[in-house]
Amino acid sequence: MGKKRVRMVVAYDGTNYHGWQSQNNGDTIEKQLNNALSELLNEHIEVIGASRTDAGVHALGNIAVFDTESTLPADKISYALNQRLPEDIRIQNSGEVPLDWHPRKCDSRKTYEYRIYYAKFPMPVKRLYSHFTYREMDTELMREAAAYLVGEHDFKSFCRSGAQTQSTVRTIYSAEVERQEAEVVIRICGNGFLYNMVRIIAGTLIEIGQGRLEPAEMKNILEACSREAAGPTAPACGLTLIKYEWY
């Protein structure tokens, strides 16, 4: 049969995990997938993820690939694997791809959503999937500021200090802000994101929405290329990787 490469769409609630990437001091999504796949296929498996989401961040459709010599059909692996994974991680589908297909080396776009719950008091059922604030936000001001992010820019101001990366230039295809009843949703689509980038953008937009910064300051923050210029890093719980598309 020979070796084949399998691509999986992975959804997870990141609340109980130290992010995607395997590490020595905590449970991760990657660790759970590697252990379950190795047990299922009776061979050592290490997955490659499209997005290394941070601790506490959720995903509706992250992508993972791995190589195997198993004769189990690629499209059936999702069914078998879901029987071995904890209930907060589920494979949405699986299928075979060419051996040279790599989720971080193909042309792709990722869409993230950041949710902010605005009310007088916190709502317990929202606490794991949104950031709570009791301060009103002006979504028009936030939309005006978000428009400055669209296009190719150096996003160094929106990257965690000390993060190792070859380039801080990224392209944002769309940056939207909308109110959904008691929640404000920030939705950003781009070709890639720096460490903490969406959470720092969210924190900055919250500052603007609550009147502590003017919308036009977003342009100045971008041009500063300094983490100190941007707003705070919003909590991880509000962030979800909604979609990963490749072409």
VOBA-1610 file (N, C-alpha, C; in pm, whole numbers, padded with zeros to 5 digits, always signed):
BEGIN
Met+00083-00121+00000Met+00000+00000+00000Met+00087+00126+00000Gly+00191+00130+00086Gly+00281+00245+00091Gly+00227+00356+00177Lys+00307+00460+00189Lys+00272+00573+00275Lys+00169+00663+00208Lys+00080+00721+00290Lys-00016+00820+00239Lys-00025+00934+00339Arg-00070+01049+00290Arg-00088+01166+00376Arg-00236+01192+00394Val-00276+01213+00520Val-00417+01234+00553Val-00436+01376+00609Arg-00536+01443+00557Arg-00571+01577+00606Arg-00699+01568+00688Met-00700+01631+00806Met-00817+01631+00893Met-00860+01774+00924Val-00991+01795+00934Val-01046+01921+00985Val-01079+01897+01132Val-01015+01976+01221Val-01023+01952+01365Val-01095+02067+01435Ala-01202+02035+01508Ala-01274+02133+01589Ala-01245+02104+01736Tyr-01231+02210+01815Tyr-01204+02187+01958Tyr-01242+02307+02043Asp-01276+02276+02166Asp-01294+02376+02272Asp-01159+02382+02343Gly-01092+02496+02332Gly-00956+02507+02384Gly-00944+02537+02532Thr-01057+02543+02602Thr-01057+02586+02743Thr-00959+02507+02830Asn-00956+02376+02814Asn-00876+02291+02903Asn-00737+02258+02850Tyr-00694+02327+02743Tyr-00566+02292+02680Tyr-00469+02409+02677His-00340+02373+02678His-00233+02472+02671His-00200+02501+02525Gly-00302+02524+02446Gly-00281+02556+02305Gly-00273+02433+02217Trp-00235+02457+02093Trp-00225+02348+01994Trp-00097+02268+02011Gln+00016+02336+02017Gln+00146+02272+02001Gln+00189+02192+02124Ser+00242+02072+02101Ser+00289+01986+02209Ser+00394+02055+02293Gln+00387+02035+02424Gln+00484+02090+02517Gln+00494+01999+02639Asn+00601+02017+02713Asn+00628+01926+02825Asn+00540+01952+02947Asn+00492+02076+02962Asn+00429+02112+03089Asn+00277+02123+03082Gly+00214+02062+02983Gly+00068+02071+02979Gly+00006+01992+02865Asp-00123+01967+02876Asp-00196+01895+02773Asp-00226+01989+02656Thr-00214+01940+02534Thr-00238+02021+02415Thr-00322+01943+02314Ile-00377+02014+02216Ile-00455+01950+02110Ile-00366+01855+02030Glu-00247+01901+01995Glu-00154+01819+01917Glu-00119+01690+01992Lys-00095+01701+02120Lys-00062+01583+02201Lys-00176+01482+02200Gln-00299+01530+02216Gln-00415+01440+02214Gln-00429+01370+02079Leu-00409+01445+01970Leu-00420+01385+01837Leu-00309+01283+01813Asn-00186+01318+01849Asn-00073+01226+01829Asn-00093+01095+01905Asn-00136+01106+02031Asn-00154+00986+02113Asn-00267+00898+02059Ala-00379+00961+02024Ala-00494+00884+01977Ala-00466+00819+01841Leu-00400+00892+01752Leu-00368+00837+01619Leu-00265+00724+01628Ser-00163+00744+01713Ser-00060+00640+01729Ser-00121+00511+01781Glu-00216+00524+01875Glu-00283+00407+01930Glu-00375+00342+01826Leu-00449+00425+01753Leu-00543+00375+01653Leu-00472+00302+01539Leu-00364+00361+01488Leu-00297+00309+01368Leu-00178+00219+01401Asn-00146+00208+01531Asn-00037+00121+01576Asn+00096+00158+01511Glu+00123+00288+01502Glu+00250+00341+01453Glu+00268+00481+01511His+00393+00527+01513His+00420+00659+01569His+00371+00767+01473Ile+00280+00851+01521Ile+00222+00956+01438Ile+00248+01093+01500Glu+00289+01188+01417Glu+00302+01327+01459Glu+00231+01414+01357Val+00130+01486+01401Val+00053+01569+01309Val+00122+01704+01288Ile+00090+01768+01176Ile+00134+01904+01146Ile+00009+01989+01138Gly+00003+02096+01218Gly-00117+02181+01222Gly-00102+02306+01137Ala-00215+02354+01085Ala-00215+02476+01005Ala-00198+02599+01093Ser-00261+02598+01210Ser-00256+02713+01300Ser-00224+02667+01442Arg-00117+02722+01500Arg-00079+02685+01636Arg-00151+02777+01734Thr-00278+02749+01755Thr-00359+02836+01841Thr-00306+02837+01985Asp-00326+02952+02052Asp-00277+02971+02189Asp-00363+02895+02291Ala-00314+02889+02413Ala-00390+02830+02523Ala-00525+02899+02537Gly-00631+02819+02548Gly-00765+02873+02568Gly-00839+02915+02444Val-00772+02912+02328Val-00835+02952+02202Val-00908+02832+02141His-01021+02858+02077His-01106+02753+02021His-01092+02745+01869Ala-01144+02637+01810Ala-01142+02625+01664Ala-01263+02545+01615Leu-01323+02594+01508Leu-01428+02518+01440Leu-01369+02436+01326Gly-01251+02475+01278Gly-01195+02404+01164Gly-01048+02428+01143Asn-00965+02390+01240Asn-00821+02390+01218Asn-00787+02270+01129Ile-00671+02273+01066Ile-00631+02165+00975Ile-00507+02095+01031Ala-00507+01962+01022Ala-00389+01884+01061Ala-00365+01777+00955Val-00239+01751+00926Val-00203+01642+00835Val-00104+01549+00904Phe-00102+01423+00857Phe-00004+01328+00908Phe+00017+01220+00802Asp+00131+01152+00811Asp+00163+01042+00720Asp+00143+00909+00790Thr+00094+00812+00715Thr+00069+00680+00772Thr+00085+00572+00665Glu+00116+00452+00710Glu+00120+00336+00622Glu+00000+00245+00646Ser-00094+00292+00724Ser-00213+00214+00756Ser-00299+00192+00631Thr-00365+00078+00628Thr-00457+00048+00517Thr-00598+00100+00545Leu-00620+00157+00664Leu-00751+00214+00696Leu-00779+00331+00602Pro-00892+00330+00530Pro-00922+00439+00435Pro-00918+00575+00505Ala-00860+00674+00437Ala-00843+00807+00496Ala-00975+00868+00541Asp-01081+00845+00464Asp-01209+00907+00499Asp-01277+00839+00617Lys-01228+00723+00657Lys-01285+00652+00772Lys-01211+00683+00903Ile-01092+00742+00890Ile-01011+00769+01009Ile-01084+00863+01106Ser-01159+00960+01053Ser-01231+01053+01140Ser-01328+00980+01233Tyr-01400+00881+01180Tyr-01496+00807+01261Tyr-01427+00729+01372Ala-01319+00661+01336Ala-01247+00579+01434Ala-01175+00666+01538Leu-01119+00778+01492Leu-01042+00864+01582Leu-01132+00933+01685Asn-01251+00972+01643Asn-01342+01041+01734Asn-01385+00953+01852Gln-01376+00822+01834Gln-01408+00731+01944Gln-01300+00730+02051Arg-01181+00783+02017Arg-01067+00778+02109Arg-01030+00917+02166Leu-01092+01020+02114Leu-01059+01156+02158Leu-01153+01203+02269Pro-01106+01295+02354Pro-01196+01353+02454Pro-01308+01430+02385Glu-01419+01452+02454Glu-01536+01509+02389Glu-01521+01654+02348Asp-01416+01722+02396Asp-01394+01860+02353Asp-01303+01873+02231Ile-01270+01759+02167Ile-01198+01758+02040Ile-01272+01662+01946Arg-01305+01710+01826Arg-01373+01624+01729Arg-01323+01651+01587Ile-01295+01542+01514Ile-01257+01552+01374Ile-01384+01568+01291Gln-01389+01673+01209Gln-01508+01699+01129Gln-01509+01622+00997Asn-01392+01598+00942Asn-01378+01509+00826Asn-01231+01478+00804Ser-01205+01375+00727Ser-01067+01336+00695Ser-01063+01284+00552Gly-00948+01299+00487Gly-00934+01252+00349Gly-00788+01252+00308Glu-00758+01179+00201Glu-00621+01168+00153Glu-00585+01288+00067Val-00460+01335+00082Val-00407+01445+00001Val-00271+01402-00054Pro-00216+01473-00154Pro-00083+01439-00205Pro+00022+01442-00095Leu+00126+01361-00108Leu+00229+01350-00005Leu+00304+01481+00019Asp+00302+01571-00079Asp+00374+01698-00061Asp+00283+01812-00014Trp+00155+01781+00017Trp+00065+01888+00060Trp+00094+01924+00205His+00116+02053+00231His+00152+02100+00366His+00062+02217+00402Pro-00004+02215+00518Pro-00102+02320+00551Pro-00043+02458+00572Arg+00088+02466+00600Arg+00148+02598+00621Arg+00231+02644+00502Lys+00230+02566+00392Lys+00310+02603+00275Lys+00224+02621+00149Cys+00093+02610+00164Cys+00005+02632+00049Cys-00059+02770+00059Asp-00111+02820-00051Asp-00185+02946-00048Asp-00313+02923+00032Ser-00333+03005+00132Ser-00448+02982+00220Ser-00494+03112+00283Arg-00609+03105+00346Arg-00659+03217+00425Arg-00726+03163+00550Lys-00707+03234+00660Lys-00766+03195+00788Lys-00863+03304+00833Thr-00974+03262+00892Thr-01071+03356+00944Thr-01089+03332+01093Tyr-01068+03437+01171Tyr-01086+03432+01316Tyr-01202+03522+01358Glu-01270+03482+01465Glu-01370+03566+01528Glu-01331+03592+01673Tyr-01347+03717+01715Tyr-01329+03749+01856Tyr-01462+03803+01908Arg-01515+03741+02015Arg-01646+03778+02068Arg-01632+03850+02202Ile-01707+03961+02213Ile-01708+04042+02335Ile-01852+04048+02384Tyr-01875+04006+02506Tyr-02010+04008+02564Tyr-02025+04132+02650Tyr-02120+04217+02612Tyr-02143+04342+02684Tyr-02273+04333+02761Ala-02266+04354+02894Ala-02386+04351+02978Ala-02351+04413+03114Lys-02453+04429+03196Lys-02431+04483+03330Lys-02352+04384+03416Phe-02384+04254+03399Phe-02315+04148+03472Phe-02276+04036+03376Pro-02174+03956+03410Pro-02135+03843+03325Pro-02247+03740+03312Met-02247+03668+03200Met-02339+03557+03178Met-02258+03428+03183Pro-02284+03340+03282Pro-02200+03221+03300Pro-02182+03135+03174Val-02288+03117+03094Val-02276+03030+02977Val-02195+03094+02864Lys-02163+03223+02876Lys-02081+03292+02775Lys-01934+03297+02814Arg-01902+03263+02939Arg-01770+03294+02994Arg-01655+03223+02923Leu-01680+03106+02864Leu-01572+03029+02801Leu-01548+03069+02656Tyr-01642+03145+02597Tyr-01635+03170+02453Tyr-01644+03318+02417Ser-01640+03406+02517Ser-01641+03549+02490Ser-01574+03623+02605His-01527+03743+02574His-01467+03831+02674His-01574+03925+02726Phe-01591+03930+02857Phe-01696+04014+02917Phe-01647+04156+02943Thr-01735+04253+02914Thr-01712+04391+02956Thr-01845+04455+02992Tyr-01844+04540+03093Tyr-01966+04613+03130Tyr-01964+04753+03069Arg-01858+04787+02995Arg-01847+04918+02932Arg-01904+04914+02790Glu-01989+05007+02758Glu-02049+05015+02625Glu-01941+05036+02518Met-01965+04983+02399Met-01873+04999+02287Met-01946+05058+02168Asp-01880+05149+02099Asp-01935+05210+01978Asp-01882+05130+01858Thr-01968+05046+01800Thr-01923+04959+01691Thr-01888+05037+01565Glu-01948+05154+01546Glu-01913+05236+01429Glu-01768+05282+01436Leu-01726+05324+01555Leu-01586+05364+01573Leu-01493+05245+01551Met-01535+05128+01599Met-01453+05008+01583Met-01441+04969+01436Arg-01551+04981+01360Arg-01548+04950+01216Arg-01454+05046+01143Glu-01464+05173+01178Glu-01379+05274+01115Glu-01231+05242+01138Ala-01199+05202+01260Ala-01059+05168+01293Ala-01015+05039+01224Ala-01103+04938+01219Ala-01069+04809+01159Ala-01035+04822+01011Ala-01096+04921+00943Ala-01071+04939+00800Ala-00925+04968+00770Tyr-00854+05030+00865Tyr-00711+05059+00844Tyr-00626+04932+00836Leu-00678+04821+00886Leu-00601+04696+00891Leu-00601+04622+00758Val-00699+04651+00672Val-00714+04577+00546Val-00600+04609+00451Gly-00545+04505+00388Gly-00433+04520+00295Gly-00306+04458+00351Glu-00197+04478+00280Glu-00067+04426+00324Glu+00003+04531+00410His+00037+04493+00532His+00102+04585+00626His+00205+04509+00709Asp+00293+04585+00772Asp+00381+04530+00875Asp+00303+04537+01006Phe+00270+04420+01061Phe+00188+04413+01182Phe+00271+04393+01308Lys+00393+04443+01307Lys+00481+04424+01422Lys+00420+04480+01550Ser+00343+04588+01541Ser+00278+04646+01660Ser+00177+04551+01722Phe+00129+04454+01642Phe+00027+04361+01687Phe+00083+04219+01708Cys+00210+04212+01741Cys+00275+04083+01767Cys+00335+04087+01907Arg+00318+03978+01980Arg+00374+03970+02116Arg+00524+03998+02114Ser+00570+04081+02205Ser+00712+04115+02213Ser+00796+03989+02234Gly+00904+03980+02159Gly+00995+03866+02173Gly+00960+03746+02087Ala+00848+03751+02016Ala+00810+03638+01930Ala+00909+03625+01814Gln+00945+03501+01784Gln+01041+03474+01677Gln+00967+03452+01546Thr+00991+03539+01448Thr+00929+03523+01317Thr+01018+03588+01212Gln+01022+03530+01092Gln+01107+03583+00986Gln+01058+03717+00935Ser+00927+03732+00926Ser+00868+03857+00877Ser+00739+03887+00954Thr+00715+04015+00979Thr+00591+04056+01046Thr+00492+04116+00946Val+00520+04102+00817Val+00430+04150+00713Val+00323+04045+00685Arg+00198+04085+00689Arg+00086+03996+00660Arg-00018+04073+00577Thr-00109+03998+00512Thr-00217+04059+00434Thr-00350+04027+00500Ile-00426+04131+00529Ile-00561+04115+00584Ile-00660+04143+00470Tyr-00747+04044+00442Tyr-00845+04057+00334Tyr-00972+04128+00379Ser-01010+04109+00503Ser-01128+04176+00555Ser-01118+04186+00707Ala-01176+04294+00761Ala-01180+04314+00907Ala-01315+04377+00938Glu-01405+04299+00996Glu-01543+04343+01017Glu-01576+04347+01166Val-01665+04437+01201Val-01716+04446+01338Val-01867+04455+01331Glu-01936+04367+01402Glu-02082+04373+01403Glu-02136+04340+01541Arg-02253+04394+01569Arg-02319+04364+01695Arg-02421+04254+01673Gln-02417+04151+01756Gln-02514+04041+01753Gln-02580+04034+01890Glu-02692+04104+01903Glu-02762+04116+02031Glu-02666+04170+02138Ala-02634+04094+02240Ala-02548+04146+02348Ala-02399+04128+02320Glu-02365+04075+02203Glu-02224+04051+02171Glu-02177+04140+02056Val-02053+04182+02066Val-01984+04248+01955Val-01886+04146+01899Val-01893+04123+01768Val-01810+04021+01703Val-01712+04089+01608Ile-01584+04063+01629Ile-01478+04109+01539Ile-01438+03990+01453Arg-01447+04004+01321Arg-01416+03893+01230Arg-01305+03937+01135Ile-01192+03865+01137Ile-01075+03904+01058Ile-01029+03786+00973Cys-01010+03813+00843Cys-00963+03711+00749Cys-00830+03758+00689Gly-00730+03669+00690Gly-00600+03706+00637Gly-00521+03585+00589Asn-00405+03610+00529Asn-00322+03500+00479Asn-00235+03439+00587Gly-00235+03500+00704Gly-00157+03448+00816Gly-00162+03547+00931Phe-00130+03498+01052Phe-00138+03584+01170Phe-00018+03562+01259Leu+00031+03670+01319Leu+00143+03664+01411Leu+00097+03617+01549Tyr+00194+03590+01636Tyr+00164+03543+01771Tyr+00084+03650+01847Asn-00036+03615+01892Asn-00127+03705+01966Asn-00186+03816+01879Met-00167+03813+01747Met-00206+03925+01660Met-00355+03959+01670Val-00442+03859+01659Val-00585+03889+01661Val-00627+03938+01799Arg-00571+03882+01903Arg-00606+03924+02040Arg-00559+04067+02068Ile-00445+04107+02014Ile-00398+04245+02032Ile-00483+04341+01949Ile-00520+04299+01828Ile-00612+04381+01747Ile-00744+04398+01822Ala-00796+04289+01877Ala-00923+04296+01951Ala-00911+04391+02071Gly-00801+04379+02146Gly-00781+04466+02261Gly-00773+04612+02221Thr-00711+04640+02106Thr-00700+04777+02057Thr-00835+04829+02010Leu-00912+04746+01941Leu-01045+04787+01895Leu-01141+04812+02013Ile-01125+04734+02119Ile-01207+04757+02239Ile-01174+04895+02298Glu-01046+04929+02304Glu-01004+05061+02353Glu-01069+05172+02269Ile-01070+05152+02138Ile-01129+05251+02047Ile-01281+05256+02065Gly-01345+05140+02074Gly-01490+05134+02091Gly-01537+05197+02221Gln-01451+05194+02323Gln-01487+05252+02452Gln-01435+05394+02470Gly-01385+05452+02360Gly-01351+05594+02359Gly-01216+05632+02414Arg-01129+05534+02439Arg-00998+05567+02495Arg-00895+05600+02386Leu-00926+05561+02262Leu-00842+05596+02147Leu-00933+05636+02032Glu-00882+05724+01945Glu-00957+05763+01825Glu-00935+05658+01716Pro-01035+05635+01628Pro-01019+05537+01521Pro-00895+05559+01434Ala-00862+05684+01404Ala-00746+05715+01319Ala-00614+05674+01383Glu-00615+05650+01515Glu-00493+05605+01583Glu-00448+05469+01532Met-00541+05390+01476Met-00504+05258+01424Met-00396+05270+01317Lys-00406+05371+01233Lys-00305+05394+01128Lys-00169+05425+01192Asn-00170+05509+01296Asn-00045+05544+01364Asn+00017+05423+01435Ile-00070+05340+01492Ile-00022+05219+01561Ile+00047+05126+01462Leu-00014+05106+01345Leu+00047+05022+01242Leu+00184+05075+01203Glu+00192+05206+01179Glu+00317+05267+01131Glu+00425+05268+01238Ala+00387+05261+01365Ala+00486+05264+01473Ala+00573+05138+01478Cys+00517+05025+01434Cys+00590+04897+01437Cys+00649+04871+01576Ser+00567+04895+01679Ser+00609+04875+01816Ser+00493+04820+01898Arg+00515+04710+01969Arg+00409+04652+02051Arg+00356+04752+02153Glu+00439+04842+02201Glu+00397+04939+02302Glu+00292+05036+02248Ala+00284+05049+02117Ala+00191+05145+02057Ala+00047+05094+02058Ala+00028+04963+02056Ala-00105+04904+02045Ala-00169+04885+02183Gly-00296+04845+02182Gly-00370+04823+02305Gly-00334+04691+02372Pro-00405+04656+02479Pro-00375+04532+02553Pro-00413+04407+02473Thr-00358+04295+02515Thr-00393+04166+02455Thr-00523+04117+02517Ala-00628+04103+02435Ala-00756+04057+02486Ala-00746+03910+02530Pro-00826+03866+02628Pro-00819+03729+02678Pro-00845+03624+02569Ala-00783+03507+02584Ala-00791+03402+02482Ala-00932+03347+02464Cys-01013+03345+02569Cys-01142+03277+02563Cys-01234+03331+02454Gly-01218+03458+02414Gly-01306+03514+02314Gly-01272+03478+02171Leu-01158+03411+02151Leu-01106+03389+02015Leu-01136+03248+01964Thr-01186+03241+01839Thr-01212+03113+01773Thr-01163+03119+01629Leu-01087+03017+01589Leu-01052+02999+01448Leu-01175+02943+01378Ile-01239+03023+01296Ile-01365+02985+01234Ile-01344+02897+01111Lys-01244+02936+01030Lys-01232+02869+00901Lys-01089+02876+00849Tyr-01045+02769+00784Tyr-00918+02765+00714Tyr-00947+02723+00571Glu-00910+02806+00474Glu-00937+02775+00334Glu-00806+02767+00258Trp-00796+02676+00165Trp-00674+02664+00084Trp-00716+02659-00064Tyr-00622+02698-00150Tyr-00651+02702-00294Tyr-00522+02697-00373
//
